[in-house]
Amino acid sequence: EPGLIRDDTELNIAEKNKNYAELTGHYWVWKNFLDTTDCEYIGFCHYRRFLDFNMHVMPQIPFKPILVEDFKNVFPKYKEEQIIKRIEGYDIVLPQTVILDRDILNQYVQYHPVSDLKLAIDIIKEKFPDYLAHTLKFLSSNEMWICLNFIIRKDLLKNYFEWIFDFLFEF
């Protein structure tokens, strides 16, 4: 799409997109944009998934496909001042959670290699032991946020990027 910044320019890990998906765009923001902006908040949307600030009416269909052309018609209604009013005072804004019909551990095991999960837990035990209890609690729950769409304070985003990419590069 003309006018959009791609994740395969400047300092990037675009070659990892097969495994990292939208995180290659997050890496690009971390390395090429974050220190150059005076924005207090940074937000992410991707792959036809957008946060909706209820500034227009859309059908209540979860995961309804949205084409770029459809969003272009709605986008002018989104004004920075309106969005800031809705998010100020919050550290992070997330989409609604998804409730699974089983716990996250069993959902994961059905669709992904168990060895990957074991390796992830081992890395957390070794490098981030303070996160182990939270990780195990998360895996035993059935509620999660998906799609990596969020708005977050810039200072917290830096901390998140340092943690997630430290973890992923170790993995």
DSSP file (Angstrom, degrees, kcal/mol; ACC not computed):
  #  RESIDUE AA STRUCTURE BP1 BP2  ACC     N-H-->O    O-->H-N    N-H-->O    O-->H-N    TCO  KAPPA ALPHA  PHI   PSI    X-CA   Y-CA   Z-CA
    1    1 A E    >         0   0    0      0, 0.0     3,-1.6     0, 0.0     0, 0.0   0.000 360.0 360.0 360.0 124.6    0.0    0.0    0.0
    2    2 A P  T 3   +     0   0    0      0, 0.0     3,-0.1     0, 0.0     0, 0.0  -0.283 360.0  23.5 -59.6 140.8    1.6    3.3   -1.0
    3    3 A G  T 3  S+     0   0    0      1,-0.3     2,-0.3     0, 0.0     0, 0.0   0.315  93.2 117.4  88.0  -8.7    2.5    5.6    1.9
    4    4 A L    <   -     0   0    0     -3,-1.6     2,-0.4     1,-0.0    -1,-0.3  -0.717  66.0-123.3 -92.4 143.8    2.8    2.8    4.5
    5    5 A I        -     0   0    0     -2,-0.3     2,-0.2    -3,-0.1    -1,-0.0  -0.712  27.1-143.2 -84.3 132.6    6.1    2.1    6.2
    6    6 A R    >   -     0   0    0     -2,-0.4     3,-0.7     1,-0.1    -1,-0.0  -0.610  14.4-128.1 -95.6 156.9    7.3   -1.5    5.7
    7    7 A D  T 3  S+     0   0    0      1,-0.2     7,-0.5    -2,-0.2     6,-0.3   0.378 100.1  72.4 -84.6   5.6    9.1   -3.6    8.3
    8    8 A D  T 3  S+     0   0    0      5,-0.1     2,-0.3     4,-0.1    -1,-0.2   0.051  82.0  87.8-108.0  25.8   11.8   -4.5    5.8
    9    9 A T  S <  S-     0   0    0     -3,-0.7     5,-0.1     2,-0.2    -4,-0.0  -0.749  87.8  -7.2-114.9 166.6   13.5   -1.0    5.8
   10   10 A E  S    S-     0   0    0     -2,-0.3     2,-0.6     2,-0.1    22,-0.1  -0.067 127.1  -2.9  48.1-145.7   16.2    0.5    8.0
   11   11 A L  S    S+     0   0    0     17,-0.1     2,-0.3    20,-0.1    20,-0.2  -0.651  95.7 144.2 -77.1 118.9   17.1   -1.7   11.0
   12   12 A N        -     0   0    0     -2,-0.6    -4,-0.1    -4,-0.1     3,-0.1  -0.939  56.9-147.5-152.4 167.9   14.8   -4.7   10.8
   13   13 A I    >   +     0   0    0     -6,-0.3     3,-2.7    11,-0.3     7,-0.1  -0.155  48.8 139.0-127.7  34.8   14.2   -8.4   11.3
   14   14 A A  G >   +     0   0    0     -7,-0.5     3,-2.0     1,-0.3     4,-0.2   0.771  62.6  69.1 -55.2 -28.9   11.7   -8.8    8.5
   15   15 A E  G 3  S+     0   0    0      1,-0.3     3,-0.4     2,-0.1    -1,-0.3   0.688  94.2  58.2 -65.0 -15.8   13.3  -12.1    7.5
   16   16 A K  G X> S+     0   0    0     -3,-2.7     4,-3.1     1,-0.2     3,-1.5   0.332  71.8 108.4 -92.2   6.5   11.9  -13.6   10.7
   17   17 A N  H <>  +     0   0    0     -3,-2.0     4,-2.4     1,-0.3    -1,-0.2   0.823  67.9  65.1 -57.5 -33.1    8.3  -12.7    9.7
   18   18 A K  H 34 S+     0   0    0     -3,-0.4    -1,-0.3    -4,-0.2    -2,-0.1   0.863 120.2  22.2 -56.7 -35.7    7.4  -16.3    9.1
   19   19 A N  H <4 S+     0   0    0     -3,-1.5    -2,-0.2     2,-0.1    -1,-0.2   0.730 131.8  40.5-101.8 -28.4    8.0  -17.0   12.8
   20   20 A Y  H >< S+     0   0    0     -4,-3.1     3,-2.2     1,-0.2    -3,-0.2   0.634  77.3 179.9 -99.9 -16.5    7.5  -13.5   14.4
   21   21 A A  T >< S+     0   0    0     -4,-2.4     3,-2.0    -5,-0.4     4,-0.4  -0.225  73.9   2.5  50.7-129.6    4.5  -12.2   12.3
   22   22 A E  T >> S+     0   0    0      1,-0.3     4,-1.6     2,-0.2     3,-0.8   0.656 118.2  79.9 -64.6 -14.5    3.6   -8.7   13.4
   23   23 A L  H <> S+     0   0    0     -3,-2.2     4,-2.6     1,-0.2    -1,-0.3   0.744  81.7  65.5 -65.1 -21.2    6.4   -8.7   15.9
   24   24 A T  H <> S+     0   0    0     -3,-2.0     4,-1.8     2,-0.2   -11,-0.3   0.875 103.3  47.3 -66.6 -33.9    8.8   -7.8   13.0
   25   25 A G  H <> S+     0   0    0     -3,-0.8     4,-2.2    -4,-0.4    -2,-0.2   0.876 110.0  52.2 -69.7 -38.0    6.8   -4.5   12.8
   26   26 A H  H  X S+     0   0    0     -4,-1.6     4,-2.5     2,-0.2    -2,-0.2   0.917 108.4  51.0 -62.9 -42.8    7.1   -4.0   16.5
   27   27 A Y  H  X S+     0   0    0     -4,-2.6     4,-2.8     1,-0.2     5,-0.3   0.922 108.0  52.8 -59.6 -43.9   10.9   -4.5   16.3
   28   28 A W  H  X S+     0   0    0     -4,-1.8     4,-2.5     1,-0.2     5,-0.4   0.925 110.0  47.9 -58.4 -45.3   11.0   -2.0   13.5
   29   29 A V  H  X>S+     0   0    0     -4,-2.2     5,-2.8     1,-0.2     4,-1.9   0.918 112.2  50.4 -60.9 -44.4    9.2    0.6   15.7
   30   30 A W  H  <5S+     0   0    0     -4,-2.5     5,-0.4     1,-0.2    -2,-0.2   0.934 120.1  33.5 -59.0 -49.0   11.5   -0.2   18.6
   31   31 A K  H  <5S+     0   0    0     -4,-2.8    -2,-0.2   -20,-0.2    -1,-0.2   0.737 132.1  25.3 -85.0 -23.4   14.7    0.3   16.6
   32   32 A N  H  <5S+     0   0    0     -4,-2.5    -3,-0.2    -5,-0.3    -2,-0.2   0.577 129.9  21.2-119.3 -13.2   13.7    3.0   14.2
   33   33 A F  T >X5S+     0   0    0     -4,-1.9     3,-1.9    -5,-0.4     4,-0.8   0.729  97.3  75.3-126.3 -41.2   10.9    5.1   15.6
   34   34 A L  G >4<S+     0   0    0     -5,-2.8     3,-0.7     1,-0.3    -4,-0.1   0.840 101.4  43.9 -54.7 -43.8   10.5    4.9   19.4
   35   35 A D  G 34 S+     0   0    0     -5,-0.4    -1,-0.3     1,-0.2    -5,-0.1   0.561 112.0  55.4 -79.9  -6.5   13.5    7.2   20.3
   36   36 A T  G <4 S+     0   0    0     -3,-1.9     2,-0.3     2,-0.0    -1,-0.2   0.509  94.8  78.1-102.8  -5.5   12.6    9.7   17.6
   37   37 A T    <<  -     0   0    0     -4,-0.8    -4,-0.0    -3,-0.7     0, 0.0  -0.773  57.4-157.2-108.4 149.5    9.0   10.5   18.6
   38   38 A D        +     0   0    0     -2,-0.3    -1,-0.1     3,-0.0    -4,-0.1   0.248  52.6 132.0-101.7  11.9    7.7   12.6   21.4
   39   39 A C        -     0   0    0      1,-0.1   115,-0.1    -5,-0.1    -2,-0.1  -0.353  50.9-151.3 -61.0 140.3    4.3   10.7   21.4
   40   40 A E  S    S+     0   0    0      1,-0.1   114,-3.0   113,-0.1     2,-0.3   0.809  81.6  36.8 -80.7 -31.6    3.2    9.7   24.9
   41   41 A Y  E     -A  153   0A   0    112,-0.3     2,-0.4   113,-0.1   112,-0.2  -0.902  64.4-162.5-122.6 149.1    1.4    6.6   23.5
   42   42 A I  E     -A  152   0A   0    110,-2.5   110,-2.7    -2,-0.3     2,-0.3  -0.991  13.5-167.0-127.4 138.6    2.1    4.2   20.7
   43   43 A G  E     -A  151   0A   0     -2,-0.4     2,-0.4   108,-0.2   108,-0.3  -0.917   6.1-152.8-129.1 155.5   -0.5    1.9   19.2
   44   44 A F  E     +A  150   0A   0    106,-2.6   106,-0.8    -2,-0.3     2,-0.3  -0.981  18.2 161.5-129.9 136.8   -0.6   -1.1   17.0
   45   45 A C        +     0   0    0     -2,-0.4     2,-0.3   104,-0.2     5,-0.2  -0.942  17.4 163.0-139.7 160.1   -3.0   -2.5   14.5
   46   46 A H  B >   +C   49   0B   0      3,-1.6     3,-2.8    -2,-0.3    -2,-0.0  -0.992  45.6  25.9-169.3 162.7   -2.3   -5.0   11.8
   47   47 A Y  T 3  S-     0   0    0     -2,-0.3     3,-0.1     1,-0.3    -1,-0.1   0.812 128.9 -49.2  42.0  48.3   -3.5   -7.5    9.3
   48   48 A R  T 3  S+     0   0    0      1,-0.2     2,-0.5    17,-0.1    -1,-0.3   0.660 111.4 122.3  70.5  17.1   -7.0   -6.0    9.1
   49   49 A R  B <   +C   46   0B   0     -3,-2.8    -3,-1.6    98,-0.1     2,-0.3  -0.956  35.0 170.4-114.4 124.4   -7.4   -5.9   12.8
   50   50 A F        -     0   0    0     -2,-0.5     2,-0.3    -5,-0.2    -5,-0.1  -0.955  36.9-115.1-132.8 147.9   -8.0   -2.5   14.4
   51   51 A L        -     0   0    0     -2,-0.3     2,-0.6    -7,-0.1    99,-0.0  -0.672  32.9-144.1 -76.5 137.4   -9.0   -1.1   17.8
   52   52 A D        -     0   0    0     -2,-0.3    -1,-0.0     1,-0.1    -2,-0.0  -0.920  16.0-168.8-109.5 122.7  -12.4    0.5   17.6
   53   53 A F        -     0   0    0     -2,-0.6    -1,-0.1     0, 0.0    -2,-0.0   0.083  50.9-107.9 -96.9  22.7  -13.0    3.6   19.7
   54   54 A N  S    S+     0   0    0      1,-0.1     3,-0.1     2,-0.1    -2,-0.1   0.838  80.1 133.0  56.1  37.5  -16.8    3.5   19.0
   55   55 A M  S    S+     0   0    0      1,-0.0     2,-0.3     2,-0.0    -1,-0.1   0.393  74.1  21.6 -95.7   1.8  -16.6    6.5   16.7
   56   56 A H  S    S-     0   0    0      2,-0.0     2,-0.5     0, 0.0    -2,-0.1  -0.951  87.5-102.5-155.0 168.5  -18.7    4.7   14.1
   57   57 A V        +     0   0    0     -2,-0.3     3,-0.0    -3,-0.1    -2,-0.0  -0.868  38.1 172.5-104.3 128.2  -21.1    1.8   14.1
   58   58 A M        -     0   0    0     -2,-0.5    -2,-0.0     1,-0.0     0, 0.0  -0.938  42.1 -89.1-127.3 154.1  -20.0   -1.6   12.8
   59   59 A P        -     0   0    0      0, 0.0     2,-1.9     0, 0.0     5,-0.1  -0.291  39.8-115.6 -58.8 147.3  -21.8   -4.9   12.8
   60   60 A Q        +     0   0    0      2,-0.0    -3,-0.0    -3,-0.0     0, 0.0  -0.419  68.0 135.0 -84.4  62.1  -21.2   -6.9   15.9
   61   61 A I    >   -     0   0    0     -2,-1.9     3,-1.6     3,-0.0     2,-0.0  -0.933  54.8-130.2-113.5 108.6  -19.5   -9.8   14.1
   62   62 A P  T 3  S+     0   0    0      0, 0.0    -2,-0.0     0, 0.0     0, 0.0  -0.325  89.6   3.7 -59.0 136.3  -16.3  -10.9   15.9
   63   63 A F  T 3  S+     0   0    0      1,-0.2     3,-0.0     3,-0.0   -14,-0.0   0.788  84.8 174.7  59.0  31.5  -13.4  -11.1   13.5
   64   64 A K    <   -     0   0    0     -3,-1.6    -1,-0.2    -5,-0.1     2,-0.1  -0.508  40.3-106.3 -64.1 130.8  -15.4   -9.7   10.6
   65   65 A P        -     0   0    0      0, 0.0     2,-0.5     0, 0.0    -1,-0.1  -0.385  36.2-164.1 -61.0 134.0  -13.0   -9.3    7.7
   66   66 A I        -     0   0    0    -18,-0.3     2,-0.2    -2,-0.1     3,-0.0  -0.986   6.8-148.7-121.3 122.0  -12.1   -5.6    7.1
   67   67 A L     >  -     0   0    0     -2,-0.5     4,-2.2     1,-0.1     3,-0.3  -0.571  25.8-115.6 -85.5 153.5  -10.6   -4.6    3.9
   68   68 A V  H  > S+     0   0    0      1,-0.2     4,-2.4     2,-0.2     5,-0.2   0.897 118.7  55.2 -53.9 -41.2   -8.2   -1.7    3.7
   69   69 A E  H  > S+     0   0    0      1,-0.2     4,-1.0     2,-0.2    -1,-0.2   0.890 106.6  50.5 -61.2 -39.4  -10.7    0.1    1.4
   70   70 A D  H >> S+     0   0    0     -3,-0.3     4,-0.8     1,-0.2     3,-0.6   0.926 111.3  47.8 -63.1 -44.1  -13.4   -0.3    4.1
   71   71 A F  H >X S+     0   0    0     -4,-2.2     4,-3.2     1,-0.2     3,-0.7   0.864 102.0  63.2 -67.7 -35.7  -11.1    1.1    6.8
   72   72 A K  H 3< S+     0   0    0     -4,-2.4    -1,-0.2     1,-0.3    -2,-0.2   0.837 101.4  53.4 -57.8 -32.0  -10.1    4.1    4.6
   73   73 A N  H << S+     0   0    0     -4,-1.0    -1,-0.3    -3,-0.6    -2,-0.2   0.808 117.1  36.4 -72.0 -29.0  -13.8    5.1    4.7
   74   74 A V  H X< S+     0   0    0     -4,-0.8     3,-2.3    -3,-0.7     4,-0.4   0.795  98.2  80.2 -90.9 -33.5  -13.9    5.0    8.5
   75   75 A F  G >< S+     0   0    0     -4,-3.2     3,-2.2     1,-0.3    -2,-0.1   0.802  81.3  63.7 -51.6 -41.0  -10.4    6.3    9.2
   76   76 A P  G 3  S+     0   0    0      0, 0.0    -1,-0.3     0, 0.0    -2,-0.1   0.760  95.0  63.1 -58.2 -21.5  -11.2   10.0    8.8
   77   77 A K  G <  S+     0   0    0     -3,-2.3     2,-0.8    -4,-0.1    -2,-0.2   0.692  84.9  88.0 -74.1 -17.7  -13.6    9.8   11.7
   78   78 A Y    <   -     0   0    0     -3,-2.2     2,-0.4    -4,-0.4     3,-0.1  -0.739  60.7-177.9 -86.1 111.3  -10.7    8.9   14.0
   79   79 A K     >  -     0   0    0     -2,-0.8     4,-2.2     1,-0.1     3,-0.4  -0.903  32.5-129.0-111.4 139.4   -9.2   12.1   15.3
   80   80 A E  H  > S+     0   0    0     -2,-0.4     4,-2.8     1,-0.2     5,-0.2   0.883 108.6  54.2 -53.5 -42.9   -6.1   12.1   17.6
   81   81 A E  H  > S+     0   0    0      1,-0.2     4,-2.1     2,-0.2    -1,-0.2   0.893 108.4  49.3 -61.9 -39.6   -7.8   14.4   20.1
   82   82 A Q  H  > S+     0   0    0     -3,-0.4     4,-1.4     2,-0.2    -1,-0.2   0.914 113.0  46.3 -65.9 -42.5  -10.8   12.0   20.4
   83   83 A I  H  X S+     0   0    0     -4,-2.2     4,-1.5     1,-0.2     3,-0.3   0.931 110.7  52.0 -67.0 -45.2   -8.6    9.0   20.9
   84   84 A I  H  X S+     0   0    0     -4,-2.8     4,-2.6     1,-0.2     3,-0.4   0.903 106.6  55.0 -57.9 -41.8   -6.3   10.7   23.4
   85   85 A K  H  < S+     0   0    0     -4,-2.1    -1,-0.2     1,-0.2    -2,-0.2   0.871 109.9  47.0 -58.9 -36.6   -9.5   11.7   25.4
   86   86 A R  H  < S+     0   0    0     -4,-1.4    -1,-0.2    -3,-0.3    -2,-0.2   0.745 121.5  33.9 -78.9 -23.2  -10.5    8.0   25.6
   87   87 A I  H >< S+     0   0    0     -4,-1.5     3,-2.1    -3,-0.4    -2,-0.2   0.640  83.0 116.3-108.9 -16.1   -7.1    6.6   26.6
   88   88 A E  T 3< S+     0   0    0     -4,-2.6     3,-0.1     1,-0.3    -4,-0.0  -0.247  78.0  30.3 -60.2 141.5   -5.5    9.3   28.8
   89   89 A G  T 3  S+     0   0    0      1,-0.3     2,-0.3     2,-0.0    -1,-0.3   0.299 100.7 101.7  93.5  -9.2   -5.0    8.1   32.3
   90   90 A Y    <   -     0   0    0     -3,-2.1    -1,-0.3     1,-0.1     3,-0.1  -0.832  60.5-152.4-107.0 146.9   -4.5    4.5   31.2
   91   91 A D  S    S+     0   0    0     -2,-0.3    62,-2.3     1,-0.3     2,-0.3   0.857  83.9   5.3 -78.9 -38.7   -1.1    2.7   30.9
   92   92 A I  E     -B  152   0A   0     60,-0.2     2,-0.5   -51,-0.1    -1,-0.3  -0.998  59.7-152.1-148.5 143.9   -2.4    0.3   28.2
   93   93 A V  E     -B  151   0A   0     58,-3.1    58,-2.0    -2,-0.3    -6,-0.0  -0.986  22.9-178.4-119.0 126.5   -5.5   -0.2   26.2
   94   94 A L        -     0   0    0     -2,-0.5    56,-0.2    56,-0.2     3,-0.1  -0.826  28.0-107.5-121.3 157.8   -6.3   -3.7   25.0
   95   95 A P        -     0   0    0      0, 0.0    -1,-0.1     0, 0.0   -44,-0.1  -0.236  57.9 -71.0 -71.1 173.8   -9.1   -5.3   22.9
   96   96 A Q        -     0   0    0      1,-0.1    50,-0.4    49,-0.1     2,-0.1  -0.309  58.4-105.4 -62.5 151.0  -11.7   -7.4   24.6
   97   97 A T        -     0   0    0     48,-0.1     2,-0.5    -3,-0.1    48,-0.2  -0.365  24.0-128.7 -74.8 159.0  -10.5  -10.8   25.8
   98   98 A V  E     -D  144   0C   0     46,-3.3    46,-2.2    -2,-0.1     2,-0.6  -0.930  16.3-145.7-106.1 132.9  -11.3  -14.0   24.0
   99   99 A I  E     -D  143   0C   0     -2,-0.5    44,-0.2    44,-0.2     2,-0.2  -0.891  14.8-153.3-102.2 121.6  -12.7  -16.8   26.2
  100  100 A L        -     0   0    0     42,-3.4     4,-0.1    -2,-0.6    42,-0.1  -0.479  23.1-123.1 -88.9 162.0  -11.7  -20.3   25.1
  101  101 A D  S    S+     0   0    0     -2,-0.2     2,-0.3     2,-0.1    -1,-0.1   0.401  97.0  19.5 -85.1   3.9  -13.7  -23.4   25.8
  102  102 A R  S    S-     0   0    0     40,-0.1    -2,-0.2    39,-0.1     2,-0.0  -0.914 103.3 -66.9-155.0 177.5  -10.6  -24.9   27.6
  103  103 A D     >  -     0   0    0     -2,-0.3     4,-2.1     1,-0.1    39,-0.3  -0.326  45.5-112.7 -74.8 160.5   -7.5  -23.7   29.3
  104  104 A I  H  > S+     0   0    0     37,-3.0     4,-2.9    34,-0.4     5,-0.2   0.849 113.6  59.4 -62.7 -37.2   -4.7  -22.0   27.2
  105  105 A L  H  > S+     0   0    0     34,-2.6     4,-2.6    36,-0.3    -1,-0.2   0.950 109.7  41.8 -57.3 -51.0   -2.3  -24.9   27.9
  106  106 A N  H  > S+     0   0    0     33,-0.3     4,-1.6     1,-0.2    -1,-0.2   0.864 113.9  52.5 -67.8 -35.3   -4.6  -27.5   26.3
  107  107 A Q  H  X S+     0   0    0     -4,-2.1     4,-1.0     2,-0.2    -1,-0.2   0.935 112.3  46.2 -61.6 -45.9   -5.5  -25.1   23.5
  108  108 A Y  H >X S+     0   0    0     -4,-2.9     4,-2.1     1,-0.2     3,-0.9   0.940 109.7  52.8 -62.3 -48.7   -1.8  -24.6   22.8
  109  109 A V  H 3< S+     0   0    0     -4,-2.6    -1,-0.2     1,-0.3    -2,-0.2   0.820 104.1  58.0 -60.3 -32.3   -0.9  -28.2   22.9
  110  110 A Q  H 3< S+     0   0    0     -4,-1.6    -1,-0.3    -5,-0.2    -2,-0.2   0.848 121.6  23.0 -66.2 -33.0   -3.6  -29.1   20.4
  111  111 A Y  H << S+     0   0    0     -4,-1.0    -2,-0.2    -3,-0.9    -1,-0.2   0.503 119.7  48.3-115.5  -6.5   -2.1  -26.8   17.7
  112  112 A H  S  < S-     0   0    0     -4,-2.1     2,-0.3    -5,-0.1    -1,-0.0  -0.908  89.5 -85.2-136.7 159.8    1.6  -26.3   18.5
  113  113 A P    >>  -     0   0    0      0, 0.0     4,-1.2     0, 0.0     3,-0.8  -0.483  27.6-145.8 -66.9 128.4    4.6  -28.4   19.4
  114  114 A V  H 3> S+     0   0    0     -2,-0.3     4,-2.5     1,-0.2     5,-0.2   0.834  97.7  65.9 -61.7 -32.8    4.8  -29.1   23.2
  115  115 A S  H 3> S+     0   0    0      1,-0.2     4,-2.2     2,-0.2    -1,-0.2   0.852  97.6  53.8 -60.6 -34.0    8.6  -28.9   22.9
  116  116 A D  H <> S+     0   0    0     -3,-0.8     4,-2.4     2,-0.2    -1,-0.2   0.915 109.3  47.5 -65.6 -42.1    8.3  -25.2   22.0
  117  117 A L  H  X S+     0   0    0     -4,-1.2     4,-2.5     2,-0.2    -2,-0.2   0.909 111.0  51.3 -66.2 -41.2    6.2  -24.5   25.1
  118  118 A K  H  X S+     0   0    0     -4,-2.5     4,-2.4     1,-0.2    -1,-0.2   0.916 111.0  48.6 -61.5 -42.3    8.7  -26.5   27.3
  119  119 A L  H  X S+     0   0    0     -4,-2.2     4,-2.4     2,-0.2    -2,-0.2   0.920 110.2  51.5 -63.4 -43.5   11.6  -24.4   25.9
  120  120 A A  H  X S+     0   0    0     -4,-2.4     4,-2.3     1,-0.2    -2,-0.2   0.924 111.4  47.1 -59.4 -45.1    9.7  -21.2   26.5
  121  121 A I  H  X S+     0   0    0     -4,-2.5     4,-2.7     1,-0.2    -1,-0.2   0.893 110.3  52.9 -65.3 -39.4    9.0  -22.1   30.1
  122  122 A D  H  X S+     0   0    0     -4,-2.4     4,-2.2     2,-0.2    -1,-0.2   0.907 109.5  48.9 -62.1 -40.9   12.7  -23.2   30.6
  123  123 A I  H  X>S+     0   0    0     -4,-2.4     4,-3.4     2,-0.2     5,-0.7   0.914 111.5  49.4 -64.3 -42.6   13.8  -19.7   29.3
  124  124 A I  H  X5S+     0   0    0     -4,-2.3     4,-1.5     1,-0.2     7,-0.3   0.925 110.9  50.1 -62.8 -43.7   11.4  -18.0   31.7
  125  125 A K  H  <5S+     0   0    0     -4,-2.7    -2,-0.2     1,-0.2    -1,-0.2   0.914 119.8  37.0 -58.5 -43.0   12.6  -20.1   34.6
  126  126 A E  H  <5S+     0   0    0     -4,-2.2    -2,-0.2    -5,-0.2    -3,-0.2   0.940 132.2  21.0 -78.3 -49.2   16.2  -19.3   33.8
  127  127 A K  H  <5S+     0   0    0     -4,-3.4    -3,-0.2     1,-0.2    -2,-0.2   0.757 135.7  25.9 -96.1 -26.6   16.1  -15.6   32.6
  128  128 A F    ><< +     0   0    0     -4,-1.5     3,-2.5    -5,-0.7     4,-0.4  -0.400  63.1 159.3-136.2  56.9   12.9  -14.3   34.1
  129  129 A P  G >  S+     0   0    0      0, 0.0     3,-1.2     0, 0.0     4,-0.5   0.768  71.9  66.0 -58.7 -26.9   12.1  -16.3   37.2
  130  130 A D  G 3  S+     0   0    0      1,-0.2     4,-0.3     2,-0.1     3,-0.1   0.712 100.7  52.3 -65.9 -17.9    9.8  -13.6   38.5
  131  131 A Y  G <> S+     0   0    0     -3,-2.5     4,-2.5    -7,-0.3    -1,-0.2   0.516  83.7  89.5 -94.2  -6.7    7.4  -14.2   35.6
  132  132 A L  H <> S+     0   0    0     -3,-1.2     4,-2.6    -4,-0.4     5,-0.2   0.926  87.0  47.5 -61.2 -48.2    7.1  -18.0   36.1
  133  133 A A  H  > S+     0   0    0     -4,-0.5     4,-2.2     1,-0.2    -1,-0.2   0.905 113.9  48.8 -61.1 -40.5    4.1  -17.9   38.4
  134  134 A H  H  > S+     0   0    0     -4,-0.3     4,-2.5     2,-0.2    -1,-0.2   0.893 110.5  51.6 -65.0 -39.2    2.3  -15.5   36.1
  135  135 A T  H  X S+     0   0    0     -4,-2.5     4,-2.5     2,-0.2    -2,-0.2   0.935 111.5  45.8 -62.7 -47.1    3.1  -17.7   33.1
  136  136 A L  H  X S+     0   0    0     -4,-2.6     4,-1.3     2,-0.2    -1,-0.2   0.875 112.3  51.1 -66.2 -37.4    1.7  -20.8   34.8
  137  137 A K  H  X S+     0   0    0     -4,-2.2     4,-0.5    -5,-0.2     3,-0.3   0.919 110.5  49.9 -63.9 -43.0   -1.4  -18.9   35.9
  138  138 A F  H >< S+     0   0    0     -4,-2.5     3,-1.3     1,-0.2   -34,-0.4   0.929 108.6  52.0 -60.1 -47.1   -1.9  -17.7   32.3
  139  139 A L  H 3< S+     0   0    0     -4,-2.5   -34,-2.6     1,-0.3   -33,-0.3   0.769 109.2  50.7 -64.0 -25.4   -1.6  -21.2   30.9
  140  140 A S  H 3< S+     0   0    0     -4,-1.3    -1,-0.3    -3,-0.3    -2,-0.2   0.524  99.3  81.8 -90.6  -4.8   -4.2  -22.5   33.3
  141  141 A S    <<  -     0   0    0     -3,-1.3   -37,-3.0    -4,-0.5   -36,-0.3  -0.416  68.5-145.3 -91.4 172.4   -6.7  -19.8   32.5
  142  142 A N  S    S+     0   0    0    -39,-0.3   -42,-3.4    -2,-0.1     2,-0.4   0.166  72.5  89.4-120.5  16.7   -9.1  -19.8   29.5
  143  143 A E  E     +D   99   0C   0    -44,-0.2     2,-0.3    -5,-0.2   -44,-0.2  -0.953  49.5 154.3-120.2 130.7   -9.0  -16.0   28.9
  144  144 A M  E     -D   98   0C   0    -46,-2.2   -46,-3.3    -2,-0.4     2,-0.4  -0.990  39.9-121.8-151.8 159.2   -6.5  -14.3   26.6
  145  145 A W        -     0   0    0     -2,-0.3     2,-0.3   -48,-0.2   -48,-0.1  -0.857  36.3-170.0 -98.7 138.6   -5.9  -11.2   24.5
  146  146 A I    >   +     0   0    0     -2,-0.4     3,-0.7   -50,-0.4    -2,-0.0  -0.778  51.9  39.7-124.1 169.3   -5.1  -12.0   20.9
  147  147 A C  T 3  S-     0   0    0     -2,-0.3     3,-0.1     1,-0.2    -1,-0.1   0.316  93.0-107.3  80.5  -4.5   -3.8  -10.2   17.8
  148  148 A L  T 3   +     0   0    0      1,-0.2     2,-0.5    -3,-0.1    -1,-0.2   0.827  68.8 149.5  51.4  35.8   -1.2   -8.0   19.5
  149  149 A N    <   +     0   0    0     -3,-0.7     2,-0.3   -99,-0.1    -1,-0.2  -0.886  19.0 126.6 -96.0 126.0   -3.4   -4.9   19.0
  150  150 A F  E     -A   44   0A   0   -106,-0.8  -106,-2.6    -2,-0.5     2,-0.4  -0.983  51.3-132.1-167.1 163.9   -2.9   -2.4   21.8
  151  151 A I  E     +AB  43  93A   0    -58,-2.0   -58,-3.1    -2,-0.3     2,-0.3  -0.995  35.5 172.8-123.6 134.9   -2.1    1.2   22.8
  152  152 A I  E     -AB  42  92A   0   -110,-2.7  -110,-2.5    -2,-0.4   -60,-0.2  -0.983  39.6 -93.2-144.6 150.0    0.5    1.7   25.4
  153  153 A R  E  >  -A   41   0A   0    -62,-2.3     4,-2.2    -2,-0.3     3,-0.4  -0.404  40.8-122.1 -60.8 140.5    2.5    4.4   27.1
  154  154 A K  H  > S+     0   0    0   -114,-3.0     4,-2.0     1,-0.2     5,-0.1   0.857 109.2  53.5 -55.6 -42.2    5.8    4.8   25.3
  155  155 A D  H  > S+     0   0    0   -115,-0.3     4,-1.4     1,-0.2    -1,-0.2   0.886 111.2  46.1 -65.2 -37.8    8.0    4.2   28.4
  156  156 A L  H  > S+     0   0    0     -3,-0.4     4,-2.5     1,-0.2    -1,-0.2   0.854 108.1  57.6 -71.2 -34.1    6.2    0.9   29.1
  157  157 A L  H  X S+     0   0    0     -4,-2.2     4,-3.0     2,-0.2     5,-0.2   0.902 102.7  53.8 -63.4 -40.6    6.5   -0.1   25.5
  158  158 A K  H  X S+     0   0    0     -4,-2.0     4,-2.4     2,-0.2    -1,-0.2   0.934 110.1  47.2 -58.3 -45.9   10.3    0.2   25.6
  159  159 A N  H  X S+     0   0    0     -4,-1.4     4,-2.2     2,-0.2    -2,-0.2   0.917 112.5  49.9 -61.9 -43.7   10.3   -2.1   28.6
  160  160 A Y  H  X S+     0   0    0     -4,-2.5     4,-3.3     2,-0.2     5,-0.3   0.937 110.7  49.0 -60.3 -47.9    8.1   -4.6   26.8
  161  161 A F  H  X S+     0   0    0     -4,-3.0     4,-2.3     1,-0.2     5,-0.4   0.916 109.7  51.5 -61.1 -43.3   10.2   -4.6   23.7
  162  162 A E  H  X S+     0   0    0     -4,-2.4     4,-1.4    -5,-0.2    -1,-0.2   0.920 116.4  41.6 -58.7 -43.1   13.4   -5.1   25.7
  163  163 A W  H  X S+     0   0    0     -4,-2.2     4,-2.6    -5,-0.2    -2,-0.2   0.961 115.7  46.0 -69.8 -52.1   11.8   -8.1   27.4
  164  164 A I  H  X S+     0   0    0     -4,-3.3     4,-2.9     1,-0.2    -2,-0.2   0.889 116.3  44.1 -65.2 -39.8   10.0   -9.7   24.5
  165  165 A F  H  X S+     0   0    0     -4,-2.3     4,-2.4    -5,-0.3     5,-0.2   0.839 111.5  53.6 -76.9 -30.1   12.9   -9.5   22.1
  166  166 A D  H  X S+     0   0    0     -4,-1.4     4,-1.6    -5,-0.4    -2,-0.2   0.944 114.5  43.4 -59.9 -47.4   15.4  -10.7   24.7
  167  167 A F  H  X S+     0   0    0     -4,-2.6     4,-2.6     2,-0.2    -2,-0.2   0.949 115.4  47.1 -62.3 -50.8   13.1  -13.7   25.3
  168  168 A L  H  < S+     0   0    0     -4,-2.9    -2,-0.2     1,-0.2    -1,-0.2   0.893 110.8  50.4 -64.2 -40.8   12.5  -14.3   21.5
  169  169 A F  H  < S+     0   0    0     -4,-2.4    -1,-0.2     1,-0.2    -2,-0.2   0.866 112.5  48.2 -67.4 -33.0   16.1  -14.1   20.5
  170  170 A E  H  <        0   0    0     -4,-1.6    -2,-0.2     1,-0.2    -1,-0.2   0.906 360.0 360.0 -68.0 -41.4   17.0  -16.6   23.3
  171  171 A F     <        0   0    0     -4,-2.6    -1,-0.2    -5,-0.2    -2,-0.2   0.504 360.0 360.0 -61.7 360.0   14.2  -18.9   22.2
